[in-house]
Amino acid sequence: MSVTVWGATLEGADATAVQVEVDLLRRLPRLTIVGLAAHAVKESAERVRSAIQSAGLEFPRQRIVVNLAPADVRKEGTGLDLPLALGILAAADLVPAERLAGALAVGELSLSGQLRPVRGALSVAMLGRRLGSTVLLPSAIAPQAALASGVDVRGFDDLAQLVAWLRGEVDVPPAQPAPPTERIDAIDFADVRGQPLARRALEIAAAGAHHVLLVGPPGCGKSMLAQRLPTILPPMTADEALEVTRVHSAAGLLGANAHVVAHRPFRAPHHSVSAAGMIGDRTLRPGEVHLSHHGVLFLDEAAEFPRNVLEVLRQPLEDGMVRITRAAGTLELPARLTLVLATNACPCGQKGGLRPCVCPDGDVQRYMRRLSGPVLDRVDLRVDLAPIPGRDLLRGPPGESSARVRDRVIAARDRQLARRQAGPNGQLDAATVREVAHLSPSASNVLERGADAHALSARATTRVIKVARTLADLDDSTPVTPDHIVEALSFRGVPEAA
């Protein structure tokens, strides 16, 4: 008679339940695993054998057949080691099968029987909550799993301890989440001297979740400004924080004693990143876009990124969602983020700087064409930065603090929430934008003239309205005025629109 133990495998940031069915047959000893198991899962046979023997238990001398259901879902990773070992022990009557009926087990086994941590502990705990199961996993990641409220999480050091608990020989208390630690930001917007236009653009971006392009020579403060954008973003809600924590848990970015991620993520991948690294690899592990969910994705030296890497950003920037298809399956991952692109204006980097640019005009045009029109069309705010004179850098007054800017951003976001919007202005669809924009007649006329004079696409025109709506929210204005439209157009490089 077969025994069933519940395990889990990751698909993106979500855990999928796996039934580990184990049957012992009176045939020549052998362990066979079926059910679309990846190579790492098939290798678990030897780890499980050694772990059971190291725990002082007898490995069955029979034909062991293991089926991983559903059989049409590919099983990745080493987290199925533990349910496989427990299934074999239950089938051999070495542990009570009834104790495993309401349990969900995940963990990697060492040859000595130690339980090693795996990715996605929080996702597994949330799955256990939906199933009403007790979650059994390595003690190293039990505090992380305990972040999910309403689920019984038990952590164990090794297989022998878990077997003793199943037999009722020892008591293992439920795991508790690690106490949160207060984070103190080491950076502040006050560190930025000068660049008032760029500071204004980032305030608008934070208030409405708009995407930004910063163009300027090296040393003018592009990276410094982008790194401080998270310090003026509004705090995450409890649901947003749990979503971000789950994503980072699935990517293996949380420590053993992790607490809920309370600050918005800031991801800055190197320009050598691949398209798979940006949106997700063949195992459906979260990519940089998904890791930036509810936060900031910063691409420094954006023109140096491969063209195909930048093009995969089109869908996430438009829909807030990335759909990826790999050999392991097809998945939709949320990607509600704020994109910040930074680039030089030419290959030598000195165009607009203190030293003369030596690039031919053709090279400058080809360099900027690395950022395709469809990608730039989705960027709401473009700012050209100039170098800061040494006198202003050394003797100039400090900029406005992050706390003061953040207060204005939060007030603008609150006005958007009061309209019962589905999200910030920059993430709304075209129909919703026109409902909440409240353009005055004179503002509509200014927008029409600007769109016609500069051949703005329908998408670009809608994005101008989104930025103008955010400017009105920052000014606590119900209608969008001509001044808001003019400023929004100026950030698309059309200052003559007025």
C-alpha positions in Angstrom: 0.0 0.0 0.0 1.4 3.4 -1.0 2.0 6.3 1.3 1.6 9.9 0.4 3.6 12.8 1.8 3.1 16.4 0.7 6.0 18.4 -0.6 6.4 21.6 -2.7 8.3 23.0 -5.6 8.7 26.6 -6.7 7.3 28.2 -9.8 8.6 31.8 -9.8 7.8 33.1 -6.4 4.9 30.8 -5.7 5.0 27.3 -4.2 3.2 24.5 -5.9 2.1 21.4 -3.9 3.6 18.1 -4.9 2.2 14.7 -3.8 5.1 12.4 -3.1 3.7 8.8 -3.4 5.9 6.0 -2.2 5.3 2.3 -2.6 7.5 -0.7 -1.5 7.4 -3.7 -3.8 8.8 -7.2 -3.2 11.4 -7.0 -5.9 15.1 -6.4 -6.3 16.2 -3.4 -4.2 16.1 -0.2 -6.3 14.8 3.4 -5.9 12.9 4.7 -9.0 11.6 8.3 -9.2 9.0 9.2 -11.8 6.9 12.3 -12.4 8.9 14.7 -14.5 11.7 15.1 -12.0 14.7 17.3 -12.8 18.2 16.0 -12.5 18.7 17.4 -9.0 15.5 15.6 -7.8 16.7 12.3 -9.2 20.0 12.7 -7.4 18.1 12.9 -4.2 18.0 9.1 -4.1 21.5 8.8 -2.9 21.2 11.7 -0.4 18.1 10.1 1.1 19.6 6.7 1.4 22.7 8.0 3.3 20.6 10.4 5.4 18.3 7.6 6.6 21.2 5.3 7.5 23.0 8.2 9.2 19.9 8.8 11.4 20.3 5.2 12.7 17.4 3.8 10.6 17.3 0.9 8.2 16.8 1.7 4.6 14.2 -0.7 3.1 15.7 -3.6 1.0 12.9 -3.6 -1.5 12.0 -1.9 -4.8 11.0 1.6 -3.9 8.8 3.4 -6.5 8.3 7.2 -6.0 5.7 9.1 -8.0 5.7 12.9 -8.0 2.3 14.2 -8.8 1.0 16.1 -10.7 3.2 14.3 -13.2 3.0 17.0 -15.9 4.6 19.7 -13.7 8.4 19.7 -13.8 9.9 19.3 -10.3 13.1 21.4 -9.7 15.5 21.8 -6.8 16.4 19.8 -3.7 13.5 20.7 -1.5 11.8 17.3 -2.2 14.5 15.4 -0.4 12.7 15.6 3.0 9.2 14.5 1.8 10.8 11.7 -0.1 12.7 10.4 2.9 9.6 10.7 5.1 7.5 8.8 2.6 10.0 5.9 2.5 10.1 5.8 6.3 6.3 5.8 6.5 6.0 3.1 3.9 8.4 1.0 5.9 6.4 1.6 9.1 9.4 3.4 10.7 7.3 6.6 11.4 3.5 6.8 11.8 1.9 7.7 8.5 -1.0 9.4 10.2 1.3 12.1 11.6 2.2 13.0 8.0 -1.3 13.2 6.7 -1.7 16.9 7.6 2.0 17.9 7.0 3.8 19.7 4.2 7.6 19.0 4.3 10.4 20.8 2.4 14.1 20.6 2.9 17.4 19.3 1.5 19.2 16.4 3.2 22.9 16.1 3.6 24.6 12.7 3.6 24.9 12.9 7.4 21.1 13.5 7.8 21.4 17.3 8.5 18.6 19.5 7.1 19.8 22.2 4.8 17.9 25.4 3.9 16.2 25.8 0.5 14.7 28.8 -1.3 11.1 29.9 -0.9 10.4 29.1 2.8 7.8 31.9 3.0 6.1 30.8 -0.2 6.0 27.2 1.2 4.5 28.5 4.5 1.8 30.4 2.6 1.0 27.3 0.6 0.8 25.3 3.9 -1.7 27.9 5.2 -3.9 27.5 2.2 -3.8 23.7 2.6 -4.3 23.8 6.4 -1.0 21.9 6.9 1.7 21.9 9.4 4.9 23.0 7.7 8.1 20.9 8.4 11.4 22.3 7.2 15.0 23.0 8.3 15.4 25.0 11.4 17.6 27.5 9.6 14.7 28.8 7.6 11.9 28.2 10.1 11.9 31.9 11.3 11.6 33.0 7.7 8.6 30.7 7.1 7.0 31.8 10.4 6.5 35.3 8.8 3.4 33.9 7.3 0.7 34.2 10.0 -1.9 31.6 10.7 0.3 28.5 10.0 2.0 26.0 12.2 5.7 25.9 11.3 8.2 23.4 12.9 11.9 23.6 12.3 14.3 20.7 12.7 18.1 20.4 12.7 18.3 16.9 11.2 16.2 13.9 10.1 16.7 12.0 13.3 15.1 14.9 15.3 12.2 15.0 12.9 11.6 11.3 13.2 11.7 11.5 17.0 9.1 14.3 16.8 6.8 12.3 14.5 7.1 9.3 17.0 6.2 11.6 19.9 9.5 11.2 21.6 10.5 14.9 21.6 8.7 18.2 21.6 9.6 20.8 19.1 7.8 24.1 19.7 6.4 26.1 16.7 8.9 28.4 15.1 8.7 32.2 15.7 9.6 35.0 13.3 12.8 36.9 14.0 12.2 40.3 15.7 12.4 43.1 13.2 15.4 45.3 13.2 15.2 49.1 12.6 16.8 50.2 9.4 18.6 53.5 9.3 19.1 54.9 5.8 22.7 55.9 5.3 21.9 58.1 2.3 19.6 61.1 2.0 18.4 63.5 -0.7 20.2 66.2 1.3 23.5 64.8 0.0 22.6 66.0 -3.5 23.9 69.5 -4.3 22.3 71.3 -7.2 20.4 69.5 -10.0 17.0 71.0 -9.1 15.4 69.7 -12.3 16.5 66.1 -11.7 15.3 66.3 -8.0 11.9 67.6 -9.2 11.7 64.8 -11.7 12.4 62.1 -9.1 9.8 63.7 -6.8 7.2 63.4 -9.5 8.4 59.8 -10.3 7.9 58.9 -6.6 4.5 60.5 -6.3 3.1 58.8 -9.4 5.3 55.8 -10.1 6.6 57.2 -13.3 9.7 56.0 -15.2 12.7 58.3 -15.6 15.6 58.8 -18.0 18.7 60.7 -16.7 21.1 61.8 -19.4 24.4 63.5 -18.6 28.2 63.2 -18.5 30.1 61.1 -15.9 30.1 62.6 -12.4 27.0 64.8 -12.7 25.1 62.8 -10.1 22.9 60.3 -12.1 23.7 57.3 -10.0 23.6 59.3 -6.8 20.1 60.6 -7.6 18.8 57.2 -8.5 20.1 55.5 -5.4 18.2 58.1 -3.3 14.8 57.6 -5.0 13.8 54.8 -2.6 14.3 57.2 0.3 11.4 59.4 -0.9 9.0 56.6 -1.8 6.0 56.1 0.5 6.2 53.1 2.9 4.9 49.8 1.7 1.5 48.5 2.9 1.5 45.2 4.8 0.4 43.3 1.7 3.1 44.9 -0.4 5.7 44.1 2.1 4.7 40.5 2.3 4.7 40.2 -1.5 8.2 41.6 -1.7 9.4 39.3 1.1 7.9 36.3 -0.7 9.7 37.2 -3.9 13.0 37.7 -2.2 12.5 34.4 -0.3 11.9 32.6 -3.5 15.1 34.1 -5.0 17.1 33.0 -1.9 18.0 36.6 -0.9 16.7 36.5 2.6 18.9 35.4 5.5 18.0 32.7 8.0 16.6 35.1 10.6 14.9 37.3 8.0 12.0 39.6 8.9 9.4 41.1 6.6 11.1 43.4 4.0 9.9 46.8 5.1 11.7 49.0 2.6 11.1 49.1 -1.1 13.7 47.1 -3.1 16.3 48.8 -5.2 17.9 46.7 -7.9 20.8 47.8 -10.0 21.9 45.0 -12.3 25.2 45.3 -14.3 24.9 46.0 -18.0 26.3 42.5 -18.7 23.0 41.0 -17.4 21.2 38.6 -19.8 17.6 38.7 -20.9 17.0 35.6 -18.7 18.6 37.3 -15.7 16.4 40.3 -16.3 13.0 38.5 -16.5 13.6 35.0 -15.2 15.8 32.0 -16.2 14.8 28.5 -17.4 14.0 27.3 -13.9 11.5 30.3 -13.6 13.5 31.8 -10.8 12.6 35.5 -10.3 14.6 37.9 -12.5 15.6 41.5 -11.8 12.3 42.8 -13.0 10.3 40.7 -10.6 12.8 41.4 -7.8 12.1 45.1 -8.3 8.3 44.6 -7.7 7.0 47.6 -5.6 10.4 49.2 -5.8 13.0 50.7 -8.2 14.9 49.1 -11.1 18.0 51.2 -11.9 19.9 50.6 -15.2 23.1 52.6 -15.1 24.8 53.1 -18.4 21.6 52.0 -20.0 23.0 52.4 -23.6 25.5 49.7 -22.8 22.9 47.1 -22.1 22.2 44.6 -24.9 19.3 45.6 -27.1 17.3 42.4 -26.4 17.7 43.0 -22.6 16.1 46.5 -22.9 13.4 45.3 -25.2 12.1 42.7 -22.7 11.2 45.6 -20.5 8.4 46.8 -22.8 5.7 44.5 -21.4 6.5 45.1 -17.7 6.6 48.8 -18.2 3.2 48.8 -19.9 1.3 46.2 -18.0 3.1 45.8 -14.7 3.4 42.1 -15.4 5.9 39.9 -17.1 4.9 36.7 -18.9 7.7 34.2 -19.4 7.8 30.9 -21.2 10.6 28.4 -20.5 11.1 24.7 -20.7 9.9 24.5 -17.1 6.5 26.1 -18.0 4.8 29.5 -18.5 4.4 31.9 -15.7 3.0 35.4 -15.1 4.9 37.5 -12.5 3.9 40.9 -11.1 6.4 43.7 -11.9 4.9 47.0 -10.6 8.1 49.0 -10.5 9.6 52.4 -11.2 12.3 52.3 -13.8 15.3 54.7 -13.8 17.6 54.7 -16.8 20.9 56.6 -16.7 23.2 57.1 -19.7 25.9 59.3 -21.1 24.9 61.4 -24.1 27.7 60.0 -26.3 30.3 57.2 -26.4 33.1 59.3 -24.9 30.7 60.6 -22.2 31.7 64.2 -22.4 28.9 65.7 -24.4 27.4 68.4 -22.3 30.3 68.1 -19.8 33.2 70.3 -18.8 35.6 68.8 -21.4 34.9 68.8 -25.2 33.2 65.8 -26.8 35.3 64.1 -29.5 32.6 61.9 -30.9 31.4 62.4 -34.5 27.8 63.2 -34.9 27.0 59.9 -36.4 28.5 58.0 -33.4 26.4 60.1 -31.1 23.2 59.3 -32.9 24.0 55.6 -33.1 24.9 55.6 -29.4 21.5 57.1 -28.4 19.6 54.8 -30.8 20.6 51.9 -28.6 17.7 53.0 -26.5 14.9 52.1 -28.8 11.9 54.4 -29.5 9.3 51.9 -28.1 11.3 51.8 -24.8 11.7 55.6 -24.6 8.0 56.0 -25.4 7.2 54.3 -22.1 9.5 56.6 -20.1 7.6 59.6 -18.7 10.3 61.9 -17.6 13.6 62.8 -19.3 16.1 65.0 -17.7 19.4 66.3 -19.1 21.9 66.9 -16.4 24.9 69.2 -16.5 28.1 69.0 -14.3 28.0 70.8 -11.0 30.7 73.5 -10.6 33.2 72.8 -7.9 32.2 75.9 -6.0 28.6 74.8 -5.7 29.6 71.3 -4.9 31.9 72.3 -2.0 30.2 75.5 -0.7 26.6 75.2 -1.8 23.9 74.5 0.7 22.7 70.9 1.2 19.6 69.9 -0.7 16.2 69.3 0.8 16.0 66.2 3.0 14.4 62.9 1.9 11.9 63.2 4.8 10.5 66.5 3.6 10.2 65.3 0.0 8.7 62.1 1.1 6.0 63.9 3.1 4.9 65.6 -0.2 5.0 62.3 -2.0 2.9 60.6 0.6 0.3 63.4 0.5 0.1 63.1 -3.3 -0.3 59.3 -3.1 -3.0 59.8 -0.5 -5.0 62.0 -2.9 -4.7 59.2 -5.5 -6.0 56.7 -2.9 -8.9 59.0 -2.1 -10.0 58.7 -5.7 -10.1 54.9 -5.2 -7.6 54.3 -8.0 -6.2 50.8 -8.6 -2.7 52.2 -8.3 -0.5 55.3 -8.7 -1.1 57.5 -11.7 1.8 56.1 -13.7 0.4 52.5 -13.5 -3.2 53.3 -14.6 -4.6 52.3 -18.0 -5.6 54.9 -20.6 -9.3 54.7 -19.9 -8.9 55.2 -16.1 -6.4 58.1 -16.6 -8.9 60.0 -18.7 -11.5 59.5 -16.0 -9.4 60.9 -13.2 -7.4 63.5 -15.1 -10.1 66.3 -15.0 -8.4 68.3 -17.7 -9.6 71.9 -17.9 -10.6 73.1 -21.4 -7.5 75.3 -21.6 -5.3 72.4 -20.5 -6.8 70.2 -23.2 -6.0 72.8 -25.8 -2.3 73.0 -24.6 -2.1 69.2 -24.8 -3.5 69.1 -28.3 -1.1 71.7 -29.6 1.9 70.0 -27.9 0.9 66.5 -29.2 0.4 67.7 -32.8 3.4 70.0 -32.9 5.8 67.2 -31.7 4.1 64.2 -33.2 3.5 62.5 -29.9 2.2 58.9 -30.1 -1.1 58.0 -28.4 0.9 56.3 -25.7 3.2 59.3 -25.2 0.1 61.6 -25.0 -1.5 59.4 -22.4 1.7 59.4 -20.4 1.8 63.2 -20.5 -1.6 63.2 -18.9 -0.5 60.8 -16.2 2.5 63.1 -15.3 0.2 66.2 -15.4 -2.2 64.4 -13.0 0.6 63.7 -10.6 1.8 67.3 -10.8 -1.8 68.4 -9.9 -1.8 65.9 -7.0 1.5 67.4 -5.7 -0.1 70.9 -5.9 -3.3 69.6 -4.2 -5.3 70.6 -7.3 -8.4 68.8 -8.5 -8.3 70.0 -12.1 -5.2 69.6 -14.3 -4.2 73.1 -15.4 -2.3 74.3 -18.4 0.8 74.8 -16.2 0.7 71.1 -15.3 0.5 70.1 -18.9 3.3 72.4 -19.9 5.6 71.0 -17.2 4.7 67.4 -18.1 5.4 68.1 -21.8 8.8 69.7 -20.9 9.9 66.5 -19.3 9.4 64.8 -22.7 11.7 67.3 -24.3 9.1 69.7 -25.7 9.4 72.9 -23.6 7.9 75.1 -26.4 4.5 73.5 -26.0 3.2 76.5 -24.0 
